[in-house]
Amino acid sequence: MRPSHLKPGTWLVIREDFGTGEYRARFEGRTPAQGKGRPAVNHLFNPEWVGLSGADDCGAATISDYELARRGRLLGGRP
């Protein structure tokens, strides 16, 4: 899967480190690389994450292109 080809609103399944489980997240968007030392990041949202870090936590997280390409897949079984 190429993170640069994902469209906002796409649901993904992300495998956790060491294969301990999976979680679902909605792809919200991608910020392209900003030059040397600033890699591209992908923004994810999961309703189960809302409020985990406090009352103002909106359930968003970021993941690098590398991690998303290695650990992510489209919900529905397509690679």
PDB file of N, CA, C and O in Angstrom, chain B, residues numbered from 101:
ATOM      1  N   MET B 101       0.845  -1.173   0.000  1.00  0.00           N
ATOM      2  CA  MET B 101       0.000   0.000   0.000  1.00  0.00           C
ATOM      3  C   MET B 101       0.895   1.243   0.000  1.00  0.00           C
ATOM      4  O   MET B 101       1.877   1.321   0.738  1.00  0.00           O
ATOM      5  N   ARG B 102       0.538   2.189  -0.829  1.00  0.00           N
ATOM      6  CA  ARG B 102       1.292   3.440  -0.882  1.00  0.00           C
ATOM      7  C   ARG B 102       0.502   4.525  -0.161  1.00  0.00           C
ATOM      8  O   ARG B 102      -0.596   4.874  -0.594  1.00  0.00           O
ATOM      9  N   PRO B 103       1.039   5.064   0.928  1.00  0.00           N
ATOM     10  CA  PRO B 103       0.332   6.103   1.665  1.00  0.00           C
ATOM     11  C   PRO B 103      -0.012   7.329   0.823  1.00  0.00           C
ATOM     12  O   PRO B 103      -1.018   7.992   1.075  1.00  0.00           O
ATOM     13  N   SER B 104       0.808   7.629  -0.163  1.00  0.00           N
ATOM     14  CA  SER B 104       0.543   8.813  -0.983  1.00  0.00           C
ATOM     15  C   SER B 104      -0.690   8.641  -1.871  1.00  0.00           C
ATOM     16  O   SER B 104      -1.199   9.627  -2.402  1.00  0.00           O
ATOM     17  N   HIS B 105      -1.178   7.416  -2.042  1.00  0.00           N
ATOM     18  CA  HIS B 105      -2.352   7.161  -2.878  1.00  0.00           C
ATOM     19  C   HIS B 105      -3.643   7.057  -2.082  1.00  0.00           C
ATOM     20  O   HIS B 105      -4.708   6.892  -2.677  1.00  0.00           O
ATOM     21  N   LEU B 106      -3.585   7.149  -0.757  1.00  0.00           N
ATOM     22  CA  LEU B 106      -4.791   7.048   0.069  1.00  0.00           C
ATOM     23  C   LEU B 106      -5.623   8.321  -0.025  1.00  0.00           C
ATOM     24  O   LEU B 106      -5.092   9.418  -0.202  1.00  0.00           O
ATOM     25  N   LYS B 107      -6.915   8.156   0.096  1.00  0.00           N
ATOM     26  CA  LYS B 107      -7.828   9.299   0.080  1.00  0.00           C
ATOM     27  C   LYS B 107      -8.398   9.500   1.486  1.00  0.00           C
ATOM     28  O   LYS B 107      -8.667   8.520   2.181  1.00  0.00           O
ATOM     29  N   PRO B 108      -8.584  10.735   1.911  1.00  0.00           N
ATOM     30  CA  PRO B 108      -9.168  10.989   3.228  1.00  0.00           C
ATOM     31  C   PRO B 108     -10.514  10.281   3.385  1.00  0.00           C
ATOM     32  O   PRO B 108     -11.333  10.256   2.466  1.00  0.00           O
ATOM     33  N   GLY B 109     -10.720   9.711   4.562  1.00  0.00           N
ATOM     34  CA  GLY B 109     -11.945   8.979   4.855  1.00  0.00           C
ATOM     35  C   GLY B 109     -11.813   7.478   4.691  1.00  0.00           C
ATOM     36  O   GLY B 109     -12.733   6.740   5.045  1.00  0.00           O
ATOM     37  N   THR B 110     -10.693   7.006   4.162  1.00  0.00           N
ATOM     38  CA  THR B 110     -10.462   5.582   3.972  1.00  0.00           C
ATOM     39  C   THR B 110     -10.177   4.916   5.319  1.00  0.00           C
ATOM     40  O   THR B 110      -9.374   5.423   6.103  1.00  0.00           O
ATOM     41  N   TRP B 111     -10.830   3.783   5.589  1.00  0.00           N
ATOM     42  CA  TRP B 111     -10.581   3.045   6.832  1.00  0.00           C
ATOM     43  C   TRP B 111      -9.456   2.048   6.609  1.00  0.00           C
ATOM     44  O   TRP B 111      -9.410   1.362   5.588  1.00  0.00           O
ATOM     45  N   LEU B 112      -8.549   1.975   7.577  1.00  0.00           N
ATOM     46  CA  LEU B 112      -7.376   1.110   7.512  1.00  0.00           C
ATOM     47  C   LEU B 112      -7.337   0.173   8.704  1.00  0.00           C
ATOM     48  O   LEU B 112      -7.947   0.433   9.741  1.00  0.00           O
ATOM     49  N   VAL B 113      -6.609  -0.922   8.537  1.00  0.00           N
ATOM     50  CA  VAL B 113      -6.287  -1.808   9.650  1.00  0.00           C
ATOM     51  C   VAL B 113      -4.783  -1.695   9.845  1.00  0.00           C
ATOM     52  O   VAL B 113      -4.013  -1.939   8.916  1.00  0.00           O
ATOM     53  N   ILE B 114      -4.361  -1.326  11.050  1.00  0.00           N
ATOM     54  CA  ILE B 114      -2.948  -1.137  11.362  1.00  0.00           C
ATOM     55  C   ILE B 114      -2.515  -2.250  12.315  1.00  0.00           C
ATOM     56  O   ILE B 114      -3.107  -2.427  13.380  1.00  0.00           O
ATOM     57  N   ARG B 115      -1.485  -2.995  11.930  1.00  0.00           N
ATOM     58  CA  ARG B 115      -0.937  -4.057  12.778  1.00  0.00           C
ATOM     59  C   ARG B 115      -0.018  -3.417  13.826  1.00  0.00           C
ATOM     60  O   ARG B 115       0.829  -2.591  13.487  1.00  0.00           O
ATOM     61  N   GLU B 116      -0.183  -3.792  15.071  1.00  0.00           N
ATOM     62  CA  GLU B 116       0.659  -3.245  16.139  1.00  0.00           C
ATOM     63  C   GLU B 116       2.062  -3.838  16.066  1.00  0.00           C
ATOM     64  O   GLU B 116       2.286  -4.849  15.400  1.00  0.00           O
ATOM     65  N   ASP B 117       3.001  -3.200  16.757  1.00  0.00           N
ATOM     66  CA  ASP B 117       4.374  -3.701  16.812  1.00  0.00           C
ATOM     67  C   ASP B 117       4.398  -5.130  17.324  1.00  0.00           C
ATOM     68  O   ASP B 117       3.612  -5.497  18.197  1.00  0.00           O
ATOM     69  N   PHE B 118       5.294  -5.930  16.785  1.00  0.00           N
ATOM     70  CA  PHE B 118       5.508  -7.313  17.213  1.00  0.00           C
ATOM     71  C   PHE B 118       4.281  -8.192  16.998  1.00  0.00           C
ATOM     72  O   PHE B 118       4.195  -9.268  17.589  1.00  0.00           O
ATOM     73  N   GLY B 119       3.333  -7.767  16.171  1.00  0.00           N
ATOM     74  CA  GLY B 119       2.176  -8.584  15.843  1.00  0.00           C
ATOM     75  C   GLY B 119       1.256  -8.889  17.004  1.00  0.00           C
ATOM     76  O   GLY B 119       0.599  -9.930  17.006  1.00  0.00           O
ATOM     77  N   THR B 120       1.189  -8.004  18.000  1.00  0.00           N
ATOM     78  CA  THR B 120       0.377  -8.274  19.184  1.00  0.00           C
ATOM     79  C   THR B 120      -1.103  -8.005  18.970  1.00  0.00           C
ATOM     80  O   THR B 120      -1.909  -8.354  19.832  1.00  0.00           O
ATOM     81  N   GLY B 121      -1.487  -7.409  17.874  1.00  0.00           N
ATOM     82  CA  GLY B 121      -2.893  -7.118  17.612  1.00  0.00           C
ATOM     83  C   GLY B 121      -3.043  -6.137  16.475  1.00  0.00           C
ATOM     84  O   GLY B 121      -2.071  -5.757  15.824  1.00  0.00           O
ATOM     85  N   GLU B 122      -4.285  -5.733  16.249  1.00  0.00           N
ATOM     86  CA  GLU B 122      -4.590  -4.777  15.189  1.00  0.00           C
ATOM     87  C   GLU B 122      -5.577  -3.744  15.708  1.00  0.00           C
ATOM     88  O   GLU B 122      -6.303  -3.992  16.670  1.00  0.00           O
ATOM     89  N   TYR B 123      -5.597  -2.601  15.072  1.00  0.00           N
ATOM     90  CA  TYR B 123      -6.607  -1.601  15.373  1.00  0.00           C
ATOM     91  C   TYR B 123      -7.052  -0.946  14.072  1.00  0.00           C
ATOM     92  O   TYR B 123      -6.314  -0.935  13.086  1.00  0.00           O
ATOM     93  N   ARG B 124      -8.244  -0.412  14.078  1.00  0.00           N
ATOM     94  CA  ARG B 124      -8.790   0.275  12.912  1.00  0.00           C
ATOM     95  C   ARG B 124      -8.627   1.772  13.100  1.00  0.00           C
ATOM     96  O   ARG B 124      -8.728   2.292  14.211  1.00  0.00           O
ATOM     97  N   ALA B 125      -8.375   2.445  12.004  1.00  0.00           N
ATOM     98  CA  ALA B 125      -8.245   3.899  12.049  1.00  0.00           C
ATOM     99  C   ALA B 125      -8.674   4.465  10.701  1.00  0.00           C
ATOM    100  O   ALA B 125      -8.511   3.821   9.664  1.00  0.00           O
ATOM    101  N   ARG B 126      -9.218   5.665  10.727  1.00  0.00           N
ATOM    102  CA  ARG B 126      -9.617   6.354   9.496  1.00  0.00           C
ATOM    103  C   ARG B 126      -8.493   7.281   9.066  1.00  0.00           C
ATOM    104  O   ARG B 126      -7.973   8.053   9.872  1.00  0.00           O
ATOM    105  N   PHE B 127      -8.120   7.204   7.804  1.00  0.00           N
ATOM    106  CA  PHE B 127      -7.089   8.072   7.246  1.00  0.00           C
ATOM    107  C   PHE B 127      -7.685   9.459   7.049  1.00  0.00           C
ATOM    108  O   PHE B 127      -8.678   9.624   6.341  1.00  0.00           O
ATOM    109  N   GLU B 128      -7.069  10.456   7.683  1.00  0.00           N
ATOM    110  CA  GLU B 128      -7.571  11.833   7.616  1.00  0.00           C
ATOM    111  C   GLU B 128      -6.813  12.690   6.610  1.00  0.00           C
ATOM    112  O   GLU B 128      -7.366  13.648   6.070  1.00  0.00           O
ATOM    113  N   GLY B 129      -5.566  12.357   6.358  1.00  0.00           N
ATOM    114  CA  GLY B 129      -4.785  13.156   5.413  1.00  0.00           C
ATOM    115  C   GLY B 129      -3.301  12.895   5.574  1.00  0.00           C
ATOM    116  O   GLY B 129      -2.867  12.168   6.467  1.00  0.00           O
ATOM    117  N   ARG B 130      -2.537  13.506   4.685  1.00  0.00           N
ATOM    118  CA  ARG B 130      -1.085  13.300   4.675  1.00  0.00           C
ATOM    119  C   ARG B 130      -0.404  14.648   4.510  1.00  0.00           C
ATOM    120  O   ARG B 130      -0.808  15.468   3.685  1.00  0.00           O
ATOM    121  N   THR B 131       0.635  14.866   5.308  1.00  0.00           N
ATOM    122  CA  THR B 131       1.467  16.054   5.168  1.00  0.00           C
ATOM    123  C   THR B 131       2.759  15.624   4.474  1.00  0.00           C
ATOM    124  O   THR B 131       3.506  14.819   5.029  1.00  0.00           O
ATOM    125  N   PRO B 132       3.042  16.136   3.282  1.00  0.00           N
ATOM    126  CA  PRO B 132       4.237  15.718   2.550  1.00  0.00           C
ATOM    127  C   PRO B 132       5.521  16.088   3.302  1.00  0.00           C
ATOM    128  O   PRO B 132       5.509  16.904   4.224  1.00  0.00           O
ATOM    129  N   ALA B 133       6.607  15.476   2.891  1.00  0.00           N
ATOM    130  CA  ALA B 133       7.908  15.753   3.490  1.00  0.00           C
ATOM    131  C   ALA B 133       8.235  17.237   3.358  1.00  0.00           C
ATOM    132  O   ALA B 133       7.915  17.864   2.348  1.00  0.00           O
ATOM    133  N   GLN B 134       8.873  17.791   4.387  1.00  0.00           N
ATOM    134  CA  GLN B 134       9.194  19.214   4.416  1.00  0.00           C
ATOM    135  C   GLN B 134      10.696  19.457   4.280  1.00  0.00           C
ATOM    136  O   GLN B 134      11.229  20.423   4.826  1.00  0.00           O
ATOM    137  N   GLY B 135      11.360  18.589   3.560  1.00  0.00           N
ATOM    138  CA  GLY B 135      12.797  18.732   3.384  1.00  0.00           C
ATOM    139  C   GLY B 135      13.559  17.733   4.228  1.00  0.00           C
ATOM    140  O   GLY B 135      12.964  16.860   4.861  1.00  0.00           O
ATOM    141  N   LYS B 136      14.855  17.859   4.237  1.00  0.00           N
ATOM    142  CA  LYS B 136      15.711  16.914   4.945  1.00  0.00           C
ATOM    143  C   LYS B 136      15.405  16.902   6.443  1.00  0.00           C
ATOM    144  O   LYS B 136      15.371  17.951   7.085  1.00  0.00           O
ATOM    145  N   GLY B 137      15.187  15.731   6.980  1.00  0.00           N
ATOM    146  CA  GLY B 137      14.936  15.582   8.402  1.00  0.00           C
ATOM    147  C   GLY B 137      13.481  15.759   8.803  1.00  0.00           C
ATOM    148  O   GLY B 137      13.155  15.612   9.981  1.00  0.00           O
ATOM    149  N   ARG B 138      12.603  16.066   7.871  1.00  0.00           N
ATOM    150  CA  ARG B 138      11.174  16.254   8.155  1.00  0.00           C
ATOM    151  C   ARG B 138      10.360  15.328   7.248  1.00  0.00           C
ATOM    152  O   ARG B 138       9.834  15.778   6.230  1.00  0.00           O
ATOM    153  N   PRO B 139      10.247  14.045   7.598  1.00  0.00           N
ATOM    154  CA  PRO B 139       9.564  13.089   6.721  1.00  0.00           C
ATOM    155  C   PRO B 139       8.061  13.351   6.647  1.00  0.00           C
ATOM    156  O   PRO B 139       7.498  14.076   7.467  1.00  0.00           O
ATOM    157  N   ALA B 140       7.439  12.754   5.661  1.00  0.00           N
ATOM    158  CA  ALA B 140       5.990  12.856   5.506  1.00  0.00           C
ATOM    159  C   ALA B 140       5.303  12.148   6.675  1.00  0.00           C
ATOM    160  O   ALA B 140       5.791  11.128   7.161  1.00  0.00           O
ATOM    161  N   VAL B 141       4.179  12.688   7.119  1.00  0.00           N
ATOM    162  CA  VAL B 141       3.403  12.060   8.188  1.00  0.00           C
ATOM    163  C   VAL B 141       1.954  11.920   7.739  1.00  0.00           C
ATOM    164  O   VAL B 141       1.440  12.728   6.966  1.00  0.00           O
ATOM    165  N   ASN B 142       1.318  10.882   8.243  1.00  0.00           N
ATOM    166  CA  ASN B 142      -0.072  10.592   7.922  1.00  0.00           C
ATOM    167  C   ASN B 142      -0.895  10.776   9.180  1.00  0.00           C
ATOM    168  O   ASN B 142      -0.470  10.393  10.269  1.00  0.00           O
ATOM    169  N   HIS B 143      -2.073  11.361   9.033  1.00  0.00           N
ATOM    170  CA  HIS B 143      -2.933  11.660  10.169  1.00  0.00           C
ATOM    171  C   HIS B 143      -4.076  10.648  10.208  1.00  0.00           C
ATOM    172  O   HIS B 143      -4.787  10.457   9.221  1.00  0.00           O
ATOM    173  N   LEU B 144      -4.239  10.008  11.353  1.00  0.00           N
ATOM    174  CA  LEU B 144      -5.261   8.988  11.549  1.00  0.00           C
ATOM    175  C   LEU B 144      -6.225   9.405  12.646  1.00  0.00           C
ATOM    176  O   LEU B 144      -5.889  10.216  13.509  1.00  0.00           O
ATOM    177  N   PHE B 145      -7.428   8.842  12.604  1.00  0.00           N
ATOM    178  CA  PHE B 145      -8.438   9.094  13.625  1.00  0.00           C
ATOM    179  C   PHE B 145      -9.113   7.774  13.982  1.00  0.00           C
ATOM    180  O   PHE B 145      -9.419   6.958  13.112  1.00  0.00           O
ATOM    181  N   ASN B 146      -9.340   7.582  15.282  1.00  0.00           N
ATOM    182  CA  ASN B 146     -10.083   6.423  15.758  1.00  0.00           C
ATOM    183  C   ASN B 146     -11.008   6.901  16.866  1.00  0.00           C
ATOM    184  O   ASN B 146     -10.534   7.508  17.826  1.00  0.00           O
ATOM    185  N   PRO B 147     -12.327   6.647  16.770  1.00  0.00           N
ATOM    186  CA  PRO B 147     -13.255   7.111  17.801  1.00  0.00           C
ATOM    187  C   PRO B 147     -12.961   6.532  19.186  1.00  0.00           C
ATOM    188  O   PRO B 147     -13.310   7.138  20.198  1.00  0.00           O
ATOM    189  N   GLU B 148     -12.319   5.359  19.234  1.00  0.00           N
ATOM    190  CA  GLU B 148     -11.982   4.754  20.524  1.00  0.00           C
ATOM    191  C   GLU B 148     -10.865   5.505  21.238  1.00  0.00           C
ATOM    192  O   GLU B 148     -10.685   5.338  22.444  1.00  0.00           O
ATOM    193  N   TRP B 149     -10.116   6.328  20.515  1.00  0.00           N
ATOM    194  CA  TRP B 149      -9.003   7.068  21.110  1.00  0.00           C
ATOM    195  C   TRP B 149      -9.438   8.399  21.708  1.00  0.00           C
ATOM    196  O   TRP B 149      -8.651   9.040  22.406  1.00  0.00           O
ATOM    197  N   VAL B 150     -10.656   8.827  21.455  1.00  0.00           N
ATOM    198  CA  VAL B 150     -11.128  10.121  21.945  1.00  0.00           C
ATOM    199  C   VAL B 150     -11.103  10.133  23.469  1.00  0.00           C
ATOM    200  O   VAL B 150     -11.665   9.247  24.113  1.00  0.00           O
ATOM    201  N   GLY B 151     -10.449  11.141  24.043  1.00  0.00           N
ATOM    202  CA  GLY B 151     -10.401  11.309  25.488  1.00  0.00           C
ATOM    203  C   GLY B 151      -9.369  10.486  26.222  1.00  0.00           C
ATOM    204  O   GLY B 151      -9.344  10.531  27.452  1.00  0.00           O
ATOM    205  N   LEU B 152      -8.513   9.735  25.545  1.00  0.00           N
ATOM    206  CA  LEU B 152      -7.521   8.911  26.236  1.00  0.00           C
ATOM    207  C   LEU B 152      -6.472   9.747  26.973  1.00  0.00           C
ATOM    208  O   LEU B 152      -6.022   9.369  28.054  1.00  0.00           O
ATOM    209  N   SER B 153      -6.091  10.866  26.397  1.00  0.00           N
ATOM    210  CA  SER B 153      -5.052  11.698  27.011  1.00  0.00           C
ATOM    211  C   SER B 153      -5.624  12.896  27.758  1.00  0.00           C
ATOM    212  O   SER B 153      -4.872  13.763  28.203  1.00  0.00           O
ATOM    213  N   GLY B 154      -6.911  12.952  27.897  1.00  0.00           N
ATOM    214  CA  GLY B 154      -7.542  14.069  28.585  1.00  0.00           C
ATOM    215  C   GLY B 154      -8.843  14.443  27.898  1.00  0.00           C
ATOM    216  O   GLY B 154      -9.190  13.908  26.845  1.00  0.00           O
ATOM    217  N   ALA B 155      -9.543  15.359  28.509  1.00  0.00           N
ATOM    218  CA  ALA B 155     -10.863  15.741  28.000  1.00  0.00           C
ATOM    219  C   ALA B 155     -10.811  16.390  26.620  1.00  0.00           C
ATOM    220  O   ALA B 155     -11.772  16.289  25.857  1.00  0.00           O
ATOM    221  N   ASP B 156      -9.710  17.050  26.290  1.00  0.00           N
ATOM    222  CA  ASP B 156      -9.620  17.733  24.999  1.00  0.00           C
ATOM    223  C   ASP B 156      -8.976  16.885  23.903  1.00  0.00           C
ATOM    224  O   ASP B 156      -8.739  17.390  22.805  1.00  0.00           O
ATOM    225  N   ASP B 157      -8.686  15.613  24.171  1.00  0.00           N
ATOM    226  CA  ASP B 157      -8.084  14.720  23.179  1.00  0.00           C
ATOM    227  C   ASP B 157      -9.119  14.377  22.114  1.00  0.00           C
ATOM    228  O   ASP B 157     -10.205  13.896  22.437  1.00  0.00           O
ATOM    229  N   CYS B 158      -8.790  14.621  20.840  1.00  0.00           N
ATOM    230  CA  CYS B 158      -9.754  14.421  19.751  1.00  0.00           C
ATOM    231  C   CYS B 158      -9.628  13.063  19.067  1.00  0.00           C
ATOM    232  O   CYS B 158     -10.351  12.811  18.103  1.00  0.00           O
ATOM    233  N   GLY B 159      -8.743  12.177  19.525  1.00  0.00           N
ATOM    234  CA  GLY B 159      -8.626  10.843  18.960  1.00  0.00           C
ATOM    235  C   GLY B 159      -7.759  10.757  17.721  1.00  0.00           C
ATOM    236  O   GLY B 159      -7.875   9.801  16.954  1.00  0.00           O
ATOM    237  N   ALA B 160      -6.895  11.735  17.508  1.00  0.00           N
ATOM    238  CA  ALA B 160      -6.027  11.760  16.332  1.00  0.00           C
ATOM    239  C   ALA B 160      -4.634  11.262  16.676  1.00  0.00           C
ATOM    240  O   ALA B 160      -4.181  11.374  17.815  1.00  0.00           O
ATOM    241  N   ALA B 161      -3.959  10.706  15.668  1.00  0.00           N
ATOM    242  CA  ALA B 161      -2.589  10.237  15.825  1.00  0.00           C
ATOM    243  C   ALA B 161      -1.868  10.420  14.494  1.00  0.00           C
ATOM    244  O   ALA B 161      -2.507  10.595  13.456  1.00  0.00           O
ATOM    245  N   THR B 162      -0.544  10.381  14.526  1.00  0.00           N
ATOM    246  CA  THR B 162       0.244  10.460  13.298  1.00  0.00           C
ATOM    247  C   THR B 162       1.101   9.211  13.177  1.00  0.00           C
ATOM    248  O   THR B 162       1.477   8.593  14.174  1.00  0.00           O
ATOM    249  N   ILE B 163       1.403   8.852  11.931  1.00  0.00           N
ATOM    250  CA  ILE B 163       2.250   7.700  11.646  1.00  0.00           C
ATOM    251  C   ILE B 163       3.058   8.030  10.399  1.00  0.00           C
ATOM    252  O   ILE B 163       2.555   8.700   9.498  1.00  0.00           O
ATOM    253  N   SER B 164       4.287   7.574  10.337  1.00  0.00           N
ATOM    254  CA  SER B 164       5.143   7.878   9.192  1.00  0.00           C
ATOM    255  C   SER B 164       4.726   7.055   7.967  1.00  0.00           C
ATOM    256  O   SER B 164       4.033   6.046   8.095  1.00  0.00           O
ATOM    257  N   ASP B 165       5.154   7.494   6.791  1.00  0.00           N
ATOM    258  CA  ASP B 165       4.898   6.741   5.562  1.00  0.00           C
ATOM    259  C   ASP B 165       5.470   5.335   5.662  1.00  0.00           C
ATOM    260  O   ASP B 165       4.830   4.364   5.257  1.00  0.00           O
ATOM    261  N   TYR B 166       6.667   5.234   6.199  1.00  0.00           N
ATOM    262  CA  TYR B 166       7.331   3.935   6.308  1.00  0.00           C
ATOM    263  C   TYR B 166       6.521   2.972   7.164  1.00  0.00           C
ATOM    264  O   TYR B 166       6.276   1.834   6.761  1.00  0.00           O
ATOM    265  N   GLU B 167       6.104   3.422   8.342  1.00  0.00           N
ATOM    266  CA  GLU B 167       5.331   2.555   9.237  1.00  0.00           C
ATOM    267  C   GLU B 167       3.976   2.201   8.636  1.00  0.00           C
ATOM    268  O   GLU B 167       3.530   1.059   8.749  1.00  0.00           O
ATOM    269  N   LEU B 168       3.327   3.152   8.007  1.00  0.00           N
ATOM    270  CA  LEU B 168       2.024   2.877   7.414  1.00  0.00           C
ATOM    271  C   LEU B 168       2.139   1.878   6.263  1.00  0.00           C
ATOM    272  O   LEU B 168       1.295   0.994   6.122  1.00  0.00           O
ATOM    273  N   ALA B 169       3.168   2.014   5.452  1.00  0.00           N
ATOM    274  CA  ALA B 169       3.368   1.084   4.338  1.00  0.00           C
ATOM    275  C   ALA B 169       3.663  -0.327   4.847  1.00  0.00           C
ATOM    276  O   ALA B 169       3.223  -1.304   4.241  1.00  0.00           O
ATOM    277  N   ARG B 170       4.396  -0.445   5.946  1.00  0.00           N
ATOM    278  CA  ARG B 170       4.756  -1.757   6.489  1.00  0.00           C
ATOM    279  C   ARG B 170       3.618  -2.407   7.256  1.00  0.00           C
ATOM    280  O   ARG B 170       3.389  -3.610   7.128  1.00  0.00           O
ATOM    281  N   ARG B 171       2.901  -1.618   8.055  1.00  0.00           N
ATOM    282  CA  ARG B 171       1.942  -2.190   9.001  1.00  0.00           C
ATOM    283  C   ARG B 171       0.487  -1.990   8.624  1.00  0.00           C
ATOM    284  O   ARG B 171      -0.389  -2.597   9.240  1.00  0.00           O
ATOM    285  N   GLY B 172       0.201  -1.160   7.633  1.00  0.00           N
ATOM    286  CA  GLY B 172      -1.184  -0.843   7.313  1.00  0.00           C
ATOM    287  C   GLY B 172      -1.712  -1.599   6.115  1.00  0.00           C
ATOM    288  O   GLY B 172      -0.959  -2.011   5.233  1.00  0.00           O
ATOM    289  N   ARG B 173      -3.032  -1.775   6.102  1.00  0.00           N
ATOM    290  CA  ARG B 173      -3.718  -2.323   4.934  1.00  0.00           C
ATOM    291  C   ARG B 173      -5.129  -1.758   4.927  1.00  0.00           C
ATOM    292  O   ARG B 173      -5.639  -1.323   5.959  1.00  0.00           O
ATOM    293  N   LEU B 174      -5.744  -1.768   3.773  1.00  0.00           N
ATOM    294  CA  LEU B 174      -7.098  -1.266   3.650  1.00  0.00           C
ATOM    295  C   LEU B 174      -8.061  -2.199   4.368  1.00  0.00           C
ATOM    296  O   LEU B 174      -7.897  -3.418   4.322  1.00  0.00           O
ATOM    297  N   LEU B 175      -9.044  -1.644   5.019  1.00  0.00           N
ATOM    298  CA  LEU B 175     -10.071  -2.446   5.661  1.00  0.00           C
ATOM    299  C   LEU B 175     -10.874  -3.122   4.560  1.00  0.00           C
ATOM    300  O   LEU B 175     -11.391  -2.452   3.666  1.00  0.00           O
ATOM    301  N   GLY B 176     -10.980  -4.414   4.616  1.00  0.00           N
ATOM    302  CA  GLY B 176     -11.668  -5.162   3.576  1.00  0.00           C
ATOM    303  C   GLY B 176     -10.749  -6.166   2.903  1.00  0.00           C
ATOM    304  O   GLY B 176     -11.180  -6.887   2.003  1.00  0.00           O
ATOM    305  N   GLY B 177      -9.485  -6.228   3.323  1.00  0.00           N
ATOM    306  CA  GLY B 177      -8.583  -7.259   2.854  1.00  0.00           C
ATOM    307  C   GLY B 177      -7.691  -6.918   1.687  1.00  0.00           C
ATOM    308  O   GLY B 177      -6.772  -7.678   1.385  1.00  0.00           O
ATOM    309  N   ARG B 178      -7.927  -5.792   1.011  1.00  0.00           N
ATOM    310  CA  ARG B 178      -7.052  -5.451  -0.107  1.00  0.00           C
ATOM    311  C   ARG B 178      -5.709  -4.967   0.421  1.00  0.00           C
ATOM    312  O   ARG B 178      -5.665  -4.240   1.414  1.00  0.00           O
ATOM    313  N   PRO B 179      -4.593  -5.363  -0.235  1.00  0.00           N
ATOM    314  CA  PRO B 179      -3.263  -4.941   0.250  1.00  0.00           C
ATOM    315  C   PRO B 179      -2.990  -3.472   0.048  1.00  0.00           C
ATOM    316  O   PRO B 179      -1.917  -2.988   0.408  1.00  0.00           O
TER     317      PRO B 179
END
